[in-house]
Amino acid sequence: MKVTKFLLIGLISIGIQSVKAQEKKGLTLNEAINIAISKSSDIALATAKAATKNYESQMMKNNLYPDLRASGQFLQLSNAHISSNLNSNSSNSNSPIAVNQVMLGQISAGLPLFSGFRLGNSVKASSNLYSSEKARLEQTKENIAMEIIENYANLYRAQKAVILITDNLKSAEQRVTDFSALEKNGIIARNDLLKAQLQQSKVQLALDEAYKNVSVYNYDLITLLKLPTDFKIDIDENQFGNKQPINTMNDVQVALKNRKDLEAIHFLQKASENNIQIAKSAYYPSLNLTGGLIYLDLKNTLTVSNAMNFGFGLSYDIANIFKNGTNVKTAKSKALEVQETESILSEKIKTQVHEANENYNLALKQNLVYEQAIDQAKENYRIVKDKYDNGLSNTTELLEADVEQLNSRINYAYSRANVMLKYYEMQFAAGQLIQSFQLTKN
């Protein structure tokens, strides 16, 4: 008896935990964007790439500072004999000197004074590449945010479809119950009952499809957000209020200024121009400032201390006059490629902005039409139902009116999500998507 009691309690506990696991949790679009920005692997990768470019830029700047090296050697010689004329007045000047140790210490410094503008342009190129990578990071955030918005809108549509179709299924089931009673009493033909049952089956299939879509879109979204696999997102439709575009008169100029993918290519173009100057630097000589301090101790023979040296070093590869032309042409060709890419993207952005604005305006108009269609479909069903009750219309017309009423409600729900989606697509085209959300700073 006790075993049965404990088993019952255990089953109840498991059931409660299962219900809690399936409980839906509210998640606003702004919260979803924040989670995506903080957890996205794509953004983490873009951040790492930007950090790498930053370190590379710092490494390049280090080349502008002087080089300072220190070295020392202690060598044990094997009974070396050295003849020296340093002390020619000594009576033992011609006798060999036994040397078995040598010590050498050296400190040297060098500073590039002129390298054909190579160092300066190398620093500028690395800085521009870093700026380009930072712009790519911001564009990655825009792309991830847009992907979240699309999945969020799809999930809302599917959830709304489940609610509306479930209500319609209840009506269809009640209709079948009523028709069954009427058919038994011989008031309606069996064919009418079959039509109602067929309509119920179609609604049930539509509901199953809607549930499947909810599961798929919910899984896609929680995967992007890296949430637990049993996380069920509940979307509040009140956040889908109609939004108005920003800077509608100057949206193209705004887009050309704010689009981070265009900004990234712009910095690449500046870096490619720096690379042209780097290639040309081979035509010039290199001039370095050098200096150092030497200490030498050749045991029993020679000691040199405080031997400072100072001077200039000049080098020039004369062969580059003939060889370097190809390198310069290659750098110019690469710069032209980037320039054309920037031009193509600029034209594409203009087209995207125009299309996004038109799509948003169309979505607003469609939303108004679908809103009116709900009342029209409702009134149409009422009229057809009255006619049917009075024998002036048939079952097919009644069922068609019911389907139109369901479709009008689903279309309106979809249009609300579509207005939201098209608004953010317009913001994305203008490079202002991330600005539309209140992001949490980490």
C-alpha positions as CSV (number, residue, x, y, z in Angstrom):
1,M,0.0,0.0,0.0
2,K,2.8,2.3,0.9
3,V,4.7,1.4,-2.3
4,T,1.6,2.3,-4.3
5,K,1.3,5.6,-2.5
6,F,4.9,6.5,-3.1
7,L,4.6,5.5,-6.7
8,L,1.5,7.7,-7.2
9,I,3.3,10.6,-5.6
10,G,6.3,10.1,-7.9
11,L,4.1,10.0,-11.0
12,I,2.4,13.2,-9.9
13,S,5.8,14.9,-9.3
14,I,7.0,13.8,-12.7
15,G,3.9,15.1,-14.3
16,I,4.2,18.5,-12.6
17,Q,7.9,18.7,-13.7
18,S,6.8,17.8,-17.3
19,V,4.2,20.6,-17.3
20,K,6.7,23.1,-16.0
21,A,9.2,22.0,-18.6
22,Q,6.6,22.7,-21.3
23,E,5.5,26.0,-19.8
24,K,5.9,28.9,-22.2
25,K,8.0,31.9,-21.2
26,G,7.6,35.4,-22.5
27,L,10.5,36.7,-24.6
28,T,10.2,40.1,-26.3
29,L,12.0,40.9,-29.5
30,N,14.3,43.3,-27.8
31,E,15.3,40.6,-25.3
32,A,15.9,38.1,-28.1
33,I,18.2,40.5,-29.9
34,N,20.1,41.1,-26.7
35,I,20.6,37.4,-26.1
36,A,21.6,36.9,-29.7
37,I,24.2,39.7,-29.6
38,S,25.7,38.3,-26.4
39,K,25.8,34.6,-27.4
40,S,26.2,34.5,-31.2
41,S,29.2,32.5,-32.3
42,D,29.4,34.5,-35.5
43,I,29.7,37.7,-33.5
44,A,32.3,36.1,-31.2
45,L,34.3,35.2,-34.3
46,A,34.0,38.7,-35.8
47,T,35.1,40.1,-32.4
48,A,38.1,37.9,-32.4
49,K,39.1,38.9,-35.9
50,A,38.8,42.6,-35.0
51,A,41.0,42.0,-31.9
52,T,43.6,40.3,-34.1
53,K,43.6,43.2,-36.6
54,N,44.1,45.6,-33.6
55,Y,47.1,43.6,-32.4
56,E,48.6,43.5,-35.9
57,S,48.1,47.3,-36.1
58,Q,50.0,47.8,-32.8
59,M,52.7,45.5,-34.0
60,M,53.2,47.6,-37.1
61,K,53.4,50.8,-35.0
62,N,56.2,49.2,-33.0
63,N,58.4,49.3,-36.1
64,L,58.5,53.1,-35.8
65,Y,60.4,52.8,-32.5
66,P,64.2,52.3,-32.2
67,D,65.7,48.8,-32.1
68,L,67.9,48.2,-29.1
69,R,69.9,45.0,-28.8
70,A,72.4,43.7,-26.3
71,S,74.7,40.7,-26.8
72,G,77.6,39.1,-24.9
73,Q,80.0,36.2,-25.5
74,F,82.5,34.4,-23.4
75,L,84.8,32.0,-25.4
76,Q,87.3,29.6,-24.1
77,L,90.2,29.2,-26.5
78,S,92.4,26.2,-26.9
79,N,96.0,27.5,-26.4
80,A,95.8,30.1,-29.1
81,H,99.1,31.9,-29.8
82,I,98.8,35.5,-30.9
83,S,101.7,37.7,-32.2
84,S,101.1,41.4,-31.7
85,N,103.0,44.5,-32.7
86,L,101.0,46.7,-30.3
87,N,104.1,47.0,-28.0
88,S,106.9,47.1,-30.5
89,N,109.4,48.5,-28.0
90,S,109.1,45.6,-25.6
91,S,111.9,43.0,-25.7
92,N,109.4,40.3,-25.9
93,S,107.4,41.8,-28.7
94,N,108.2,38.9,-31.1
95,S,107.4,36.2,-28.7
96,P,103.9,34.6,-29.0
97,I,101.3,35.5,-26.4
98,A,99.2,32.7,-24.9
99,V,95.5,33.5,-25.1
100,N,92.9,31.1,-23.8
101,Q,89.9,33.4,-23.1
102,V,88.0,36.1,-25.0
103,M,85.0,38.2,-23.7
104,L,82.9,40.3,-26.0
105,G,79.9,42.6,-25.1
106,Q,77.9,44.8,-27.4
107,I,74.9,47.1,-27.2
108,S,73.6,48.4,-30.5
109,A,70.7,50.7,-31.4
110,G,69.1,51.5,-34.8
111,L,66.4,53.9,-35.9
112,P,64.9,54.0,-39.4
113,L,65.0,57.5,-40.7
114,F,63.7,57.0,-44.2
115,S,62.4,53.9,-45.9
116,G,60.6,55.3,-48.9
117,F,57.5,56.0,-46.8
118,R,57.1,52.2,-46.3
119,L,56.7,52.3,-42.5
120,G,54.2,55.2,-42.4
121,N,52.0,53.7,-45.0
122,S,52.3,50.2,-43.4
123,V,51.0,51.7,-40.2
124,K,48.1,53.4,-42.0
125,A,47.2,50.3,-43.9
126,S,47.1,48.2,-40.8
127,S,45.0,50.8,-39.0
128,N,42.6,50.9,-42.0
129,L,42.3,47.1,-41.9
130,Y,41.5,47.2,-38.2
131,S,38.8,49.8,-38.9
132,S,37.4,47.6,-41.7
133,E,37.2,44.6,-39.4
134,K,35.4,46.7,-36.7
135,A,32.9,47.7,-39.3
136,R,32.4,44.0,-40.3
137,L,31.8,43.2,-36.6
138,E,29.0,45.8,-36.5
139,Q,27.5,44.5,-39.8
140,T,27.6,40.9,-38.3
141,K,25.5,42.2,-35.4
142,E,23.0,43.7,-37.9
143,N,22.8,40.4,-39.8
144,I,22.3,38.3,-36.7
145,A,19.6,40.7,-35.5
146,M,17.8,40.5,-38.8
147,E,17.9,36.7,-38.7
148,I,16.4,36.7,-35.2
149,I,13.6,39.1,-36.3
150,E,12.7,36.8,-39.3
151,N,12.6,33.7,-37.0
152,Y,10.6,35.6,-34.4
153,A,8.0,36.7,-37.0
154,N,7.7,33.2,-38.3
155,L,7.1,31.8,-34.8
156,Y,4.5,34.5,-34.1
157,R,2.6,33.6,-37.3
158,A,2.7,29.9,-36.4
159,Q,1.5,30.5,-32.8
160,K,-1.3,32.8,-33.9
161,A,-2.4,30.3,-36.5
162,V,-2.7,27.6,-33.8
163,I,-4.9,29.9,-31.7
164,L,-7.2,30.8,-34.6
165,I,-7.4,27.3,-36.1
166,T,-8.1,25.8,-32.7
167,D,-11.1,28.2,-32.2
168,N,-12.3,27.3,-35.7
169,L,-11.9,23.6,-35.0
170,K,-14.2,23.9,-32.0
171,S,-16.8,25.5,-34.3
172,A,-16.3,22.7,-36.9
173,E,-16.7,20.0,-34.2
174,Q,-19.9,21.6,-32.9
175,R,-21.2,21.9,-36.5
176,V,-20.6,18.2,-37.0
177,T,-22.4,17.4,-33.7
178,D,-25.4,19.6,-34.8
179,F,-25.5,18.1,-38.3
180,S,-25.3,14.6,-36.9
181,A,-28.4,15.3,-34.9
182,L,-30.2,16.9,-37.8
183,E,-29.2,14.0,-40.1
184,K,-30.6,11.4,-37.7
185,N,-33.9,13.3,-37.6
186,G,-34.0,13.5,-41.4
187,I,-33.8,17.3,-41.5
188,I,-30.6,17.4,-43.6
189,A,-29.2,15.0,-46.1
190,R,-26.2,12.8,-45.2
191,N,-24.2,14.6,-47.9
192,D,-24.4,17.8,-45.8
193,L,-23.1,15.9,-42.8
194,L,-20.2,14.5,-44.8
195,K,-19.3,17.9,-46.0
196,A,-19.2,19.2,-42.4
197,Q,-17.0,16.2,-41.4
198,L,-14.7,16.8,-44.3
199,Q,-14.4,20.4,-43.3
200,Q,-13.6,19.3,-39.7
201,S,-10.8,17.0,-41.0
202,K,-9.3,19.8,-43.1
203,V,-9.3,22.1,-40.1
204,Q,-7.6,19.4,-38.0
205,L,-4.9,18.9,-40.6
206,A,-4.3,22.6,-40.7
207,L,-4.0,22.7,-37.0
208,D,-1.5,19.8,-37.0
209,E,0.5,21.7,-39.6
210,A,0.4,24.8,-37.4
211,Y,1.6,22.9,-34.4
212,K,4.4,21.5,-36.5
213,N,5.4,25.0,-37.6
214,V,5.4,26.2,-34.0
215,S,7.8,23.4,-33.0
216,V,10.1,24.0,-36.0
217,Y,10.3,27.8,-35.6
218,N,10.6,27.6,-31.8
219,Y,13.5,25.2,-32.2
220,D,15.2,27.3,-34.8
221,L,14.9,30.4,-32.6
222,I,16.1,28.8,-29.4
223,T,19.0,27.3,-31.3
224,L,20.1,30.7,-32.5
225,L,19.7,32.1,-29.0
226,K,21.4,29.1,-27.4
227,L,18.6,28.5,-25.0
228,P,17.6,25.2,-23.4
229,T,16.0,22.7,-25.8
230,D,12.8,22.6,-23.7
231,F,12.4,26.4,-23.8
232,K,9.1,27.4,-25.2
233,I,8.8,31.0,-26.3
234,D,5.6,32.9,-25.8
235,I,5.2,36.0,-28.0
236,D,3.2,39.0,-27.0
237,E,1.5,40.4,-30.0
238,N,1.0,43.8,-28.4
239,Q,4.6,44.7,-29.3
240,F,3.7,44.6,-33.0
241,G,2.4,48.2,-33.1
242,N,2.7,49.9,-36.5
243,K,6.0,51.8,-36.7
244,Q,6.9,54.8,-38.9
245,P,10.0,55.0,-40.9
246,I,12.9,57.2,-39.8
247,N,14.4,59.8,-42.1
248,T,12.2,58.9,-45.0
249,M,13.3,61.8,-47.1
250,N,17.0,61.1,-46.8
251,D,17.0,57.3,-46.2
252,V,19.4,56.6,-49.2
253,Q,21.9,59.1,-47.8
254,V,21.5,57.7,-44.4
255,A,22.1,54.2,-45.7
256,L,25.2,55.2,-47.6
257,K,26.5,56.8,-44.4
258,N,25.5,54.1,-41.9
259,R,25.8,50.8,-43.7
260,K,28.7,48.9,-42.0
261,D,29.3,46.6,-44.9
262,L,29.9,49.6,-47.1
263,E,32.1,51.2,-44.4
264,A,34.2,48.0,-44.2
265,I,34.9,48.1,-48.0
266,H,35.6,51.9,-47.8
267,F,38.4,51.2,-45.3
268,L,39.7,48.3,-47.4
269,Q,39.9,50.8,-50.3
270,K,42.0,53.1,-48.1
271,A,44.3,50.2,-47.1
272,S,44.7,49.3,-50.8
273,E,45.8,52.8,-51.6
274,N,48.3,52.6,-48.7
275,N,49.6,49.3,-50.3
276,I,50.2,51.1,-53.6
277,Q,52.5,53.5,-51.7
278,I,54.2,50.6,-49.9
279,A,54.9,49.0,-53.3
280,K,56.4,52.3,-54.6
281,S,58.7,52.6,-51.6
282,A,61.0,50.0,-53.2
283,Y,62.1,52.7,-55.6
284,Y,63.7,54.7,-52.8
285,P,66.8,54.0,-50.7
286,S,66.7,53.2,-47.0
287,L,68.5,55.4,-44.4
288,N,69.0,54.2,-40.8
289,L,70.6,55.8,-37.8
290,T,72.9,53.4,-35.9
291,G,74.9,53.5,-32.7
292,G,76.4,51.2,-30.1
293,L,78.8,50.4,-27.4
294,I,81.5,47.6,-27.5
295,Y,83.5,45.9,-24.8
296,L,86.3,43.5,-25.7
297,D,88.7,41.6,-23.5
298,L,91.3,39.3,-25.1
299,K,93.0,37.9,-22.1
300,N,96.7,38.9,-21.7
301,T,96.5,40.8,-25.0
302,L,93.9,43.4,-25.5
303,T,91.1,45.2,-23.6
304,V,88.7,47.6,-25.3
305,S,86.1,49.5,-23.3
306,N,83.8,52.4,-23.8
307,A,84.1,52.0,-27.6
308,M,81.1,53.9,-28.7
309,N,80.1,54.1,-32.4
310,F,77.6,56.3,-34.2
311,G,76.7,56.8,-37.8
312,F,74.3,56.3,-40.6
313,G,73.5,53.3,-42.8
314,L,72.3,53.6,-46.4
315,S,71.1,50.8,-48.6
316,Y,69.5,50.8,-52.1
317,D,68.5,47.9,-54.2
318,I,69.2,49.1,-57.7
319,A,67.5,46.1,-59.3
320,N,64.1,47.3,-57.9
321,I,64.1,50.0,-60.6
322,F,63.5,47.3,-63.1
323,K,61.7,44.6,-61.0
324,N,59.3,46.6,-58.8
325,G,57.0,47.9,-61.6
326,T,55.0,44.7,-61.5
327,N,54.5,44.9,-57.8
328,V,53.1,48.5,-58.2
329,K,50.8,47.4,-61.0
330,T,49.5,44.5,-58.9
331,A,48.8,46.8,-56.0
332,K,47.0,49.3,-58.3
333,S,44.9,46.4,-59.8
334,K,43.8,45.2,-56.3
335,A,42.9,48.8,-55.4
336,L,40.7,49.0,-58.5
337,E,39.0,45.7,-57.6
338,V,38.1,47.1,-54.2
339,Q,36.9,50.4,-55.7
340,E,34.6,48.6,-58.1
341,T,33.3,46.4,-55.3
342,E,32.5,49.5,-53.3
343,S,30.7,51.1,-56.2
344,I,28.6,48.0,-56.9
345,L,27.6,47.7,-53.2
346,S,26.6,51.4,-53.2
347,E,24.3,50.9,-56.1
348,K,22.9,47.8,-54.5
349,I,22.2,49.6,-51.2
350,K,20.2,52.3,-53.1
351,T,18.1,49.5,-54.6
352,Q,17.6,47.8,-51.3
353,V,16.5,50.9,-49.5
354,H,14.0,51.8,-52.2
355,E,12.6,48.2,-52.3
356,A,12.5,48.1,-48.4
357,N,10.5,51.3,-48.2
358,E,8.0,50.2,-50.9
359,N,7.6,46.8,-49.1
360,Y,6.9,48.6,-45.8
361,N,4.3,50.9,-47.3
362,L,2.7,47.9,-49.0
363,A,2.6,46.0,-45.7
364,L,0.8,49.0,-44.0
365,K,-1.8,49.1,-46.8
366,Q,-2.3,45.3,-46.7
367,N,-2.7,45.5,-42.9
368,L,-5.6,47.9,-43.3
369,V,-7.2,45.8,-46.0
370,Y,-7.0,42.6,-43.9
371,E,-8.3,44.4,-40.9
372,Q,-11.4,45.5,-42.9
373,A,-11.7,42.0,-44.3
374,I,-12.3,40.5,-40.8
375,D,-15.5,42.5,-40.4
376,Q,-16.5,41.8,-44.0
377,A,-15.9,38.0,-43.6
378,K,-17.8,38.0,-40.3
379,E,-20.7,39.8,-41.8
380,N,-20.7,37.6,-44.8
381,Y,-20.8,34.5,-42.6
382,R,-23.7,35.9,-40.6
383,I,-25.7,36.5,-43.8
384,V,-24.9,33.1,-45.3
385,K,-25.8,31.5,-41.9
386,D,-29.2,33.3,-41.8
387,K,-29.8,32.2,-45.4
388,Y,-28.8,28.6,-44.5
389,D,-31.1,28.5,-41.5
390,N,-33.9,29.7,-43.7
391,G,-33.1,27.3,-46.5
392,L,-31.9,29.9,-48.9
393,S,-28.3,28.7,-49.1
394,N,-26.6,25.3,-49.1
395,T,-24.0,23.7,-46.9
396,T,-21.2,24.4,-49.3
397,E,-21.8,28.1,-49.2
398,L,-21.9,28.0,-45.4
399,L,-18.6,26.2,-45.1
400,E,-17.0,28.4,-47.7
401,A,-18.1,31.5,-45.7
402,D,-16.6,29.9,-42.5
403,V,-13.3,29.3,-44.3
404,E,-13.2,32.9,-45.5
405,Q,-13.8,34.1,-42.0
406,L,-10.9,31.9,-40.7
407,N,-8.6,33.1,-43.5
408,S,-9.4,36.7,-42.9
409,R,-8.3,36.4,-39.2
410,I,-5.1,34.5,-40.1
411,N,-4.3,37.0,-42.8
412,Y,-4.7,39.9,-40.4
413,A,-2.5,38.2,-37.8
414,Y,0.1,37.5,-40.5
415,S,0.0,41.1,-41.7
416,R,0.7,42.5,-38.3
417,A,3.9,40.4,-38.1
418,N,4.7,41.4,-41.7
419,V,4.4,45.1,-40.9
420,M,6.9,44.6,-38.1
421,L,9.2,42.5,-40.3
422,K,9.2,45.0,-43.2
423,Y,9.8,47.9,-40.8
424,Y,13.0,46.2,-39.5
425,E,14.0,45.2,-43.0
426,M,13.8,48.9,-43.9
427,Q,15.9,49.7,-40.9
428,F,18.4,47.0,-41.9
429,A,18.7,48.4,-45.4
430,A,19.4,51.8,-44.0
431,G,22.0,50.5,-41.6
432,Q,20.0,51.5,-38.5
433,L,18.7,48.1,-37.3
434,I,20.7,47.8,-34.1
435,Q,19.9,51.4,-33.3
436,S,16.2,50.4,-33.1
437,F,16.8,48.3,-30.0
438,Q,17.9,49.0,-26.5
439,L,21.0,46.8,-26.2
440,T,22.4,45.8,-22.9
441,K,26.0,46.7,-22.5
442,N,28.2,43.9,-21.3
